[in-house]
């Protein structure tokens, strides 16, 4: 039984699956876009978001953690120096999955996974109304005489 085991198995043994995902993450950050099956893209999105979050932290420990997954130093340098600063203000959702037509040979559903490029504008929160921020107009007193 697979109780409390997250993630898709993708028809591979654990070692093969881990190496395949590492290779896909490395290729993704090299090209900033790859074409793969929909299920692999959904699994890849998890790793890519974690790596960009490490890049946003930017310290030495985060760089070493990224090197455990991405095995090429040039790609890690690109992640930390070029890609992560673009998403400094974005809290998450760094990738987009676009479904395309099925693969010719086995009719597998295919998708393009790419980095989101448009800028992120955080919504402004409404300020709480306090007594100090509200100006109260006082009506002039009527003269009674």
Buried (B, 14 or more C-beta within 10 A) or exposed (E): EEEEEEEEEEEEEEEEBEEBBBEBBBBBBBEBBBBBBBBBBBBBBBBBBBBBBBBBBEEEEBBEBBBEBBEEEEBBEBBBEEBBEBBEEBEEEBBBBEEEEEEEEEEEEBBBBBBEEEEBEEEEEEEEEEEEEEEEEEEEEEEEE
